[in-house]
Amino acid sequence: MIDHILSILIFFPALAAMLGFIIHKDSIRAYGVAIATIEFALSLWLWFLFDSNVSGMQFMEQLPLVPSFGINYILGVDGISLFIVILASFFTMIGLASLTDTKNIKNMIITLLFLQMTMVGVFVALDAIVFYVFWELSLVPMLYIIGAWGGPLRIYASVKFFLYTFTGSLVMLVGMLFMAYYYYQATGTWSFAILEWYRLILPEAFQLWLFVAFFIGFAIKVPMFPFHTWLPYAHGQAPTIGSVILAAILLKMGTYAFIRFSLPMFPDASVFFMFPIAILAIIMIIYTAMVAYAQEDIKQVVAYSSVSHMGVIILGTFALNVEGITGSIFLMIAHGVVSGALFLLVGVIYDRRHTKMMSEFGGLAHVMPRYATIFGLMLMASVGMPLTINFVGEFLSLLGFYKQSHILTILAGTAIIVGAIYMLTAYKKMFFGNVTNEENRNLPDVSKRELLALIPLAIITVWLGIYPKPILVPINNSVASIVQLMHDKSTTEEAKKRIPNLVKGEDVKTLEKEAH
């Protein structure tokens, strides 16, 4: 079972989803929660078995699919992907546990289990075609969730989401096919294995074009400015569970793919495009933060806030050093926890009032004190308050990019100030002052079922803000090997200068220690 634990993590939810069709609708909620809990337990077991001192891939599986063209079923997990897999299983469990009664709830739960299969598949696939299949399949359940259970503009939002991401994926596929062809030209054999592609040293001109092809697919998924326009519609029209999964997991596919594909395969191109991408990320951080401030709908505030924080993740990723990339991966996890919790909290108040307009509220702290406390904690985490989970990721991401550009990092740091302004303003409108709307006077505080979903997120937010080491160590080891690979493969002087040589650094430290 240990030898095939990754395959079990992928296909167990899909098998359970198919069996779900024969489960009675009165039992389907308990069935879905039970399956998601087992999946989460398996992901924790994976963490328990994982050797944090090993930087490379672990639990690898390989099975030939189309060997004549080098297409194989290859799976593996390292410190970069391990915790995103755990996050995916955790939020599926939390989402199903907090799911309110809705039309066709059986179809919703089956769809979420199929979506979980695709999410885990993306983060453990080590063959480009297998990765692409899971990447594309993830669109279908989310399209259905938004289109079937969304708001009044759900069809427009779901179609826009699908067309944007599908178009970007096709451009990415062209890049993958060229990589396989180049590998064939270099070695005489076809291969779509990502780890084998790492061995290729491409001419800089090829790197630039291929980087752009992959960038389009990944940037739309993040989504980066100016490709971000599909996300507010998707969040605004999606049901609560759709927004939670989208923010917590699906957006991370793009940032994860940058680290898995773009950086180690195209190090020279990564350095060449580092500052243009950093400028886009900073525009993304500041512009969407200002748009968030202008919103009257609390869900749109959280949606634009989510885009702004993704900009910090991009900035850390393209710091091209261990601190920045480690920080960006940690911030992926932190952003998933915090934004997922905020969307759940928005869903709590929407279930009671069926409105998301902040003008309809005011004084909720008097009526719903537990709700106000949890919302306040997550809001503080969102703006990067020290001793909360986001602070660790944001600090490391900005520290990493500070080594590349002081001025751009200072500009990006203004996002923390702007983020505090719009988040605290939203909190003031909703929770402080007197209760002016009579409909809000008798609102029930969070229920036991809602607390069951929110309390673990609050604990994780504080725990990993105070003691992030259990997650940072495995991430740091895997990132260090990626950065060293990038340095070794880089061919330009600029790339050699921008990407640190960690082996040399360790040699210097050893010599200094011996001298002392």
C-alpha positions in Angstrom: 0.0 0.0 0.0 2.9 2.4 0.8 4.3 1.7 -2.7 1.1 3.0 -4.3 0.0 5.6 -1.8 -0.1 8.4 -4.3 -2.3 6.4 -6.7 -4.6 5.6 -3.8 -4.8 9.3 -2.9 -5.7 10.2 -6.5 -8.2 7.5 -7.3 -9.8 6.7 -4.0 -12.1 9.8 -4.1 -13.0 9.1 -7.8 -13.9 5.5 -7.0 -15.9 6.7 -4.0 -17.7 9.3 -6.2 -18.8 6.6 -8.6 -20.1 4.5 -5.7 -21.9 7.6 -4.5 -24.4 7.3 -7.3 -25.9 4.3 -5.5 -25.9 5.9 -2.1 -29.3 7.1 -0.9 -29.5 11.0 -0.8 -30.3 11.0 2.9 -26.9 9.3 3.6 -24.8 11.1 1.0 -23.6 13.9 3.2 -22.2 11.5 5.9 -20.8 9.3 3.1 -19.0 12.3 1.5 -17.5 13.5 4.8 -16.4 10.0 5.7 -14.6 9.5 2.3 -13.0 13.0 2.6 -11.8 12.2 6.2 -10.2 8.9 5.1 -8.5 10.8 2.2 -7.2 13.4 4.7 -6.0 10.7 7.0 -4.1 9.1 4.1 -2.5 12.4 3.3 -1.3 12.8 6.9 0.1 9.3 6.7 2.0 10.3 3.6 3.5 13.2 5.7 4.3 10.8 8.5 6.2 8.5 6.0 7.9 11.4 4.2 11.6 11.8 4.9 12.1 15.5 5.5 15.8 15.3 5.0 15.5 14.0 1.4 15.2 16.8 -1.1 14.3 14.7 -4.1 11.1 12.8 -5.1 9.7 10.2 -2.8 7.0 7.4 -3.2 7.6 7.4 -7.0 5.4 5.2 -9.2 5.9 4.5 -12.9 3.8 2.6 -15.4 4.1 2.7 -19.2 1.1 4.2 -21.0 2.3 4.9 -24.6 6.0 3.9 -24.3 6.7 4.5 -28.0 6.1 8.2 -27.4 7.6 8.3 -23.9 4.2 8.8 -22.2 4.3 7.1 -18.8 2.2 7.2 -15.6 4.8 8.7 -13.3 4.0 10.0 -9.8 6.1 11.4 -7.0 6.1 13.9 -4.2 8.6 16.2 -2.6 8.6 19.0 -0.1 7.2 21.4 -2.7 4.1 19.4 -3.4 3.6 17.4 -0.2 1.8 20.1 1.8 -0.4 21.3 -1.1 -1.7 17.7 -1.4 -2.5 17.7 2.3 -4.1 21.1 1.9 -6.3 19.8 -0.9 -7.5 16.8 1.1 -8.0 19.0 4.2 -10.2 21.6 2.4 -12.2 19.0 0.7 -13.0 17.5 4.1 -13.7 20.9 5.6 -15.8 21.9 2.6 -18.0 18.8 2.8 -18.4 19.1 6.5 -19.6 22.7 6.3 -21.8 22.1 3.2 -25.3 23.5 3.8 -28.4 22.0 2.4 -28.7 22.8 -1.3 -30.5 21.5 -4.3 -29.1 18.3 -5.7 -26.7 17.9 -2.8 -25.9 14.4 -4.0 -24.5 15.7 -7.3 -22.6 18.4 -5.5 -20.8 15.9 -3.2 -20.0 13.5 -6.1 -18.6 16.4 -8.1 -16.4 17.5 -5.2 -14.9 14.0 -4.9 -14.1 14.0 -8.6 -12.6 17.4 -8.3 -10.4 16.2 -5.4 -9.0 13.4 -7.7 -7.9 16.0 -10.3 -6.4 18.3 -7.7 -4.2 15.6 -6.1 -3.3 14.3 -9.6 -1.9 17.7 -10.7 0.4 18.0 -7.7 1.9 14.5 -7.8 2.1 14.0 -11.6 5.7 13.8 -13.0 4.8 13.1 -16.6 3.8 16.2 -18.6 0.9 14.5 -20.4 -0.5 13.0 -17.1 -0.1 16.5 -15.5 -2.0 18.1 -18.4 -4.8 15.5 -18.3 -5.4 16.2 -14.6 -5.0 20.0 -15.1 -7.7 20.0 -17.8 -10.0 17.6 -16.0 -10.1 20.0 -13.0 -11.9 22.5 -15.1 -15.0 20.2 -15.6 -16.1 19.8 -12.0 -15.5 23.5 -11.2 -17.4 24.5 -14.4 -20.3 22.4 -13.2 -20.2 23.7 -9.6 -20.4 27.3 -10.7 -22.9 26.7 -13.5 -25.3 24.5 -11.5 -25.2 26.1 -8.0 -24.0 29.6 -8.7 -25.6 33.0 -8.6 -27.7 34.9 -11.3 -24.7 35.3 -13.6 -23.4 31.8 -13.1 -23.5 30.7 -16.7 -21.5 33.7 -17.8 -19.0 33.3 -15.0 -18.5 29.5 -15.6 -18.1 29.9 -19.4 -15.6 32.8 -18.9 -13.7 30.7 -16.3 -13.5 27.7 -18.7 -12.6 29.7 -21.9 -9.8 31.6 -20.2 -8.2 28.6 -18.5 -8.7 26.2 -21.4 -7.2 28.6 -23.9 -4.1 29.1 -21.8 -3.8 25.3 -21.3 -3.7 24.8 -25.1 -0.8 27.2 -25.5 0.9 25.3 -22.6 0.3 22.0 -24.4 2.2 23.3 -27.5 5.1 24.1 -25.2 5.0 20.6 -23.8 5.0 19.0 -27.2 8.0 21.0 -28.3 9.9 20.0 -25.1 9.2 16.4 -25.9 10.3 16.9 -29.5 13.5 18.7 -28.4 14.3 15.9 -26.0 13.8 13.4 -28.9 16.2 15.5 -31.1 18.8 15.6 -28.2 18.6 11.9 -27.1 16.9 9.9 -29.9 14.0 8.9 -27.6 10.7 10.5 -26.8 10.0 11.5 -23.2 7.4 13.5 -21.4 9.0 12.8 -18.0 9.5 16.1 -16.1 12.6 14.9 -14.3 14.2 13.9 -17.5 13.4 17.3 -19.0 15.3 18.8 -16.2 18.5 17.4 -17.7 18.1 19.4 -20.9 20.1 22.6 -21.3 18.3 24.6 -23.9 19.6 27.5 -25.9 18.5 30.8 -24.5 16.3 31.6 -27.6 14.4 28.4 -27.2 14.0 29.0 -23.4 12.4 32.4 -24.0 9.7 31.1 -26.4 9.0 28.1 -24.3 8.9 30.1 -21.1 6.2 32.4 -22.7 4.2 29.3 -23.8 4.1 27.9 -20.3 3.7 31.3 -18.7 0.4 32.0 -20.5 -1.1 28.7 -19.2 0.2 29.2 -15.7 -0.5 33.0 -15.5 -4.2 32.6 -16.4 -4.6 29.9 -13.8 -3.0 32.1 -11.0 -4.5 34.5 -12.3 -2.0 37.2 -12.9 -2.7 40.7 -14.1 -4.0 41.3 -16.8 -5.5 37.8 -17.0 -7.3 38.1 -13.7 -10.7 39.3 -14.9 -12.3 35.8 -14.8 -11.7 35.3 -11.1 -14.0 38.0 -9.5 -16.9 36.6 -11.6 -16.1 33.0 -10.7 -15.8 33.9 -7.0 -18.8 36.2 -7.0 -21.2 33.6 -8.7 -19.8 30.4 -7.2 -21.4 28.8 -4.2 -19.4 29.0 -1.0 -17.8 25.6 -1.4 -16.8 26.5 -5.0 -15.1 29.7 -3.8 -13.4 27.9 -1.0 -11.9 25.2 -3.2 -11.0 27.7 -6.0 -9.2 30.0 -3.6 -7.6 27.4 -1.4 -6.4 24.9 -4.0 -7.1 25.6 -7.7 -5.3 28.9 -7.9 -2.2 27.2 -6.4 -1.9 25.0 -9.5 -0.5 28.0 -11.5 2.1 29.1 -8.9 3.1 25.4 -8.2 3.5 24.9 -12.0 5.9 27.8 -12.2 8.2 26.1 -9.7 7.8 22.6 -11.1 8.2 23.6 -14.8 9.4 27.1 -15.6 12.1 27.7 -13.1 14.2 24.5 -13.4 13.6 24.0 -17.1 14.2 27.6 -18.3 16.6 29.3 -15.8 18.0 31.8 -18.2 14.5 32.8 -19.4 13.4 33.0 -15.8 16.1 35.6 -15.1 15.4 37.4 -18.3 11.7 37.8 -17.5 12.2 38.2 -13.7 11.7 42.0 -13.5 8.8 42.2 -16.1 7.0 39.5 -14.1 7.8 41.3 -10.8 6.4 44.5 -12.2 3.2 42.6 -13.2 3.1 41.1 -9.7 3.4 44.5 -8.0 0.6 46.0 -10.3 -1.4 42.9 -9.3 -0.7 43.5 -5.6 -1.5 47.2 -5.5 -4.2 47.5 -8.2 -6.4 44.7 -6.9 -6.0 45.9 -3.4 -7.3 49.3 -4.4 -10.2 47.6 -6.3 -10.9 45.6 -3.1 -11.2 48.8 -1.2 -13.9 50.1 -3.6 -16.1 47.0 -3.3 -19.5 47.0 -1.4 -19.8 43.2 -1.6 -17.8 41.5 1.2 -17.3 38.4 -1.0 -15.8 40.6 -3.8 -13.5 42.2 -1.1 -12.2 38.7 -0.2 -11.9 37.8 -3.9 -9.8 40.8 -4.9 -7.8 40.4 -1.7 -7.0 36.8 -2.8 -5.7 38.1 -6.2 -3.5 40.7 -4.4 -1.9 38.0 -2.2 -1.3 35.8 -5.1 0.9 38.6 -6.4 3.2 38.3 -3.4 3.4 34.6 -4.1 4.5 35.3 -7.7 7.1 37.9 -6.4 8.6 35.3 -4.1 8.7 32.6 -6.8 10.6 34.9 -9.1 13.1 35.9 -6.5 14.9 32.8 -7.8 16.5 32.1 -4.5 15.8 29.7 -1.6 14.2 32.3 0.7 11.9 33.7 -1.9 10.7 30.4 -3.4 10.4 28.7 0.1 8.3 31.8 1.2 6.1 31.6 -1.9 5.3 27.9 -1.3 4.6 28.5 2.4 2.4 31.5 1.4 0.5 29.2 -1.0 -0.4 27.1 2.0 -1.1 30.1 4.2 -3.2 31.8 1.5 -5.2 28.6 1.1 -5.9 28.4 4.8 -6.8 32.1 5.3 -8.7 32.8 2.0 -10.5 29.5 2.3 -11.6 30.4 5.9 -12.7 33.9 4.8 -14.9 32.5 2.1 -16.4 30.0 4.6 -17.1 33.0 6.9 -18.8 34.9 4.1 -20.9 31.8 3.4 -21.9 31.7 7.1 -23.5 35.2 7.0 -24.9 34.7 3.5 -26.8 31.6 4.7 -28.5 33.7 7.4 -29.2 36.9 5.5 -28.9 35.9 1.8 -27.0 39.1 1.1 -23.3 39.9 0.9 -23.6 43.7 0.8 -21.7 45.3 3.7 -24.3 48.1 3.9 -26.8 45.5 5.1 -24.8 44.8 8.2 -23.3 46.7 11.1 -22.8 45.9 14.8 -22.6 42.2 14.2 -20.0 41.9 17.0 -22.8 42.5 19.5 -25.1 39.8 17.9 -22.5 37.2 16.8 -19.4 37.5 19.0 -17.9 34.1 18.2 -18.3 34.8 14.5 -16.8 38.3 14.9 -13.8 36.8 16.8 -13.0 34.2 14.2 -13.5 36.7 11.3 -11.2 39.2 13.1 -8.5 36.6 13.5 -8.6 35.6 9.8 -8.7 39.2 8.8 -5.5 39.9 10.8 -3.9 36.9 9.2 -4.9 38.1 5.8 -3.1 41.5 6.3 0.1 39.7 7.5 -0.1 40.3 11.3 3.0 38.8 13.0 2.4 35.4 14.7 -0.1 34.5 12.0 0.5 32.2 9.1 0.5 34.7 6.3 3.3 36.8 8.0 5.8 34.0 7.6 5.2 33.5 3.9 5.0 37.2 3.1 8.2 38.0 5.1 10.2 35.2 3.3 8.8 36.1 -0.1 9.7 39.8 0.3 13.0 39.0 1.9 13.9 36.8 -1.1 13.0 39.4 -3.7 14.8 42.1 -1.6 18.1 40.5 -2.7 17.1 41.1 -6.3 15.6 44.6 -6.0 15.2 46.9 -3.0 12.9 49.4 -4.7 10.5 46.8 -6.1 10.3 45.0 -2.8 9.5 48.3 -1.0 6.7 48.9 -3.5 5.3 45.4 -3.0 5.5 46.0 0.8 2.9 48.8 0.4 0.4 46.1 -0.3 0.4 45.2 3.4 -0.6 48.7 4.3 -3.3 48.9 1.6 -4.5 45.4 2.6 -4.8 46.6 6.2 -6.8 49.6 5.1 -9.5 47.8 3.0 -9.8 44.8 5.4 -10.2 46.9 8.5 -12.6 49.2 6.7 -14.7 46.2 5.7 -14.6 44.8 9.3 -15.6 48.2 10.7 -18.6 48.4 8.4 -19.8 44.9 9.2 -19.0 44.4 12.9 -18.6 47.7 14.8 -21.1 50.4 15.7 -24.8 49.9 16.6 -27.1 47.3 15.0 -29.1 49.5 12.6 -30.8 46.8 10.6 -33.6 45.1 12.5 -33.1 41.8 10.6 -29.7 41.5 12.1 -30.7 41.7 15.8 -31.6 38.0 16.2 -29.1 36.3 13.9 -27.8 33.1 15.4 -24.1 32.9 16.1 -21.9 30.2 14.5 -23.3 26.7 15.0 -21.4 23.7 16.2 -21.2 22.3 12.7 -19.7 25.6 11.5 -17.3 25.8 14.4 -16.2 22.3 13.5 -15.0 23.7 10.2 -13.6 27.1 11.4 -11.8 26.2 14.6 -9.2 23.9 12.9 -8.5 26.7 10.4 -8.0 29.2 13.3 -5.7 26.8 15.1 -3.6 26.3 12.0 -3.4 30.0 11.4 -1.9 30.7 14.8 0.1 27.5 15.2 2.0 27.8 11.9 2.4 31.5 12.5 4.3 30.8 15.7 6.0 27.6 14.8 6.3 27.1 11.0 9.4 24.8 11.1 7.6 21.4 10.5 6.5 22.7 7.1 9.4 25.0 6.2 12.2 22.4 6.6 10.9 19.9 4.0 10.0 22.8 1.6 13.4 24.4 2.1 15.3 21.2 1.3 13.5 20.6 -2.0 13.7 24.2 -3.0 17.4 24.2 -2.4 17.9 21.4 -4.9 15.7 23.3 -7.5 17.8 26.5 -7.0 21.1 24.6 -7.4 19.8 22.9 -10.5 18.8 26.3 -11.9 22.3 27.6 -11.2 24.0 24.6 -12.8 21.9 24.8 -15.9 22.1 28.6 -16.4 24.3 29.6 -19.4 24.3 33.5 -19.2 26.4 35.6 -16.9 23.2 37.4 -15.6 21.6 34.1 -14.7 24.8 32.9 -12.9 24.8 36.2 -10.9 21.0 36.2 -10.0 20.7 32.5 -9.1 22.8 31.6 -6.1 25.3 28.7 -6.1 24.4 26.9 -2.9 27.2 24.4 -3.1 29.8 27.1 -3.3 28.0 28.9 -0.4 28.2 25.8 1.7 31.9 25.3 0.9 32.6 28.9 2.0 30.7 28.4 5.3 32.7 25.2 6.0 36.0 27.0 5.3 35.0 29.9 7.6 34.0 27.5 10.3 37.3 25.6 10.1 39.2 28.9 10.1 37.5 30.0 13.3 
